Amino acid sequence: MTDTSQSTLDPLTARRASTARRTGGARAVPAPSPRGRLDVERIRADFPILAQQVHGHPLVYLDNAASAQKPRAVIDAVAAFDATDYANIHRGVHALSQRATAAFEASRDRVQQFLHAADRKEIIFTRGTTESINLVAQSYARTALNLGDEIVISAMEHHSNIVPWQMVCRERGAVLRVIPMNDDGELLLDAYEKLLGPHTRLVAVVHVSNALGTINPVRQLIELAHRRGIPVLVDGAQAVPHLPVDVQALDCDFYAFSAHKLYGPSGVGVLYGKAALLDAMPPYQGGGEMISAVTFEKTFYKGLPGKFEAGTPNITGVVGLGAAIDYVQGVGLDAIGAHEDELLRYATAQLQAIPGLRIIGTAQHKAGVASFVIDEIHPHDIGTILDREGIAVRAGHHCAQPVMQRFEIPATTRASFAFYNTPAEVDALVAGIHKVREVFA
Ligand SMILES: Cc1ncc(COP(=O)(O)O)c(C=O)c1O
């Protein structure tokens, strides 16, 4: 294992470094044709934030897995709602409250249709994927788990699909079991089947890995669990921006995602759950909005979805999520997926041609993420030098420290793609990496 745990770059040295030895990007495969399925230049015009210079260079935004940028349609929808319709929802008889409630509930309909859920009451608004998973951990798992029971997760989970289960397992005397993965970052299905046993109470697995880009065969994972009567939660935070998701076709029991990775606002997300499960679960939080009647002796809760939406929600954020779904569906997830696949293939070939660069996560089925390490160069140094070139990538463990441990690395540099990214931006990334290598030559 290479010890690259200490940052070695002196930023002044980096700035002074000669660019004379720049070699430019290797051309292992041709750049995707500009006649692609998407009119990316037109799409880019919808995203005002992209048209700026950073450190004197055009912004190349490749940190979409952390948060995607917002189209004008979302920015305008949110501003218009706040300017004309905003009020607290559900409880007002006045016109603004009714308009705000209608806009909020229209977003629930959009999410239902987006995920192809059977019923709108199966859509719970939360603060994001993290809160959605905590809701299931505290409401479903806490009541389902007994001493010696097990929850199965995978080796490539984001911390938000690890820590909530650890917390509830510790409280209930239950055990966390982990599906291993191979060196390409693919889950080992034989080992998974062996983990499923009479004590397994839940499987919680990521649909698309944020650290590796792996698209997991969740339909198959769910079927194998269901054969044994085990429910499955899918962390869809990185999946919904890249591929169409049909919760009925998947037959998942819970599905979680965040609006801010889907070109919408931060601080809002969704938990989908099958109505029969949600109906049987106790509320996650108590407070206003989630009750039908309260006395000091007893409280009667609302039915779904209100039972799980205590307090005033992120009303404007939910409206923004509805606008983001409209926008994404207007572009079309099939076209988005095809464009991003081409970009990822092109980027992978270019990156693999760089001496000393190793891609972490080489699964056969991947979406949107190119994570890599370069001999002896710390990812934070790579990220810092790329930033000076106007290129935004993420450097670190990506809230998936067990993935780093599995690959025996402290961190990676991660470029993550959206449908507004272009082959020219991949070229800029590759040229930037050559610059990094010169600095450290
Ligand atoms: C796979 C995955 N799960 C969960 C999360 C947590 O999402 P949020 O911070 O929006 O709750 C992320 C965020 O990066 C993620 O990539």
PDBQT file of the ligand as one rigid body, heavy atoms in Angstrom, charges set to zero:
ROOT
HETATM    1  C1  LIG A 501     -25.150   6.871  -1.865  1.00  0.00    +0.000 C 
HETATM    2  C2  LIG A 501     -25.498   7.987  -0.925  1.00  0.00    +0.000 A 
HETATM    3  N1  LIG A 501     -26.318   7.757   0.095  1.00  0.00    +0.000 NA
HETATM    4  C3  LIG A 501     -26.681   8.718   0.949  1.00  0.00    +0.000 A 
HETATM    5  C4  LIG A 501     -26.195   9.998   0.825  1.00  0.00    +0.000 A 
HETATM    6  C5  LIG A 501     -26.611  11.041   1.811  1.00  0.00    +0.000 C 
HETATM    7  O1  LIG A 501     -27.395  11.997   1.188  1.00  0.00    +0.000 OA
HETATM    8  P1  LIG A 501     -27.851  13.321   1.969  1.00  0.00    +0.000 P 
HETATM    9  O2  LIG A 501     -26.599  13.933   2.520  1.00  0.00    +0.000 OA
HETATM   10  O3  LIG A 501     -28.502  14.141   0.912  1.00  0.00    +0.000 OA
HETATM   11  O4  LIG A 501     -28.783  12.890   3.033  1.00  0.00    +0.000 OA
HETATM   12  C6  LIG A 501     -25.317  10.282  -0.213  1.00  0.00    +0.000 A 
HETATM   13  C7  LIG A 501     -24.735  11.632  -0.363  1.00  0.00    +0.000 C 
HETATM   14  O5  LIG A 501     -23.659  11.793  -0.892  1.00  0.00    +0.000 OA
HETATM   15  C8  LIG A 501     -24.974   9.258  -1.121  1.00  0.00    +0.000 A 
HETATM   16  O6  LIG A 501     -24.139   9.492  -2.133  1.00  0.00    +0.000 OA
ENDROOT
TORSDOF 0
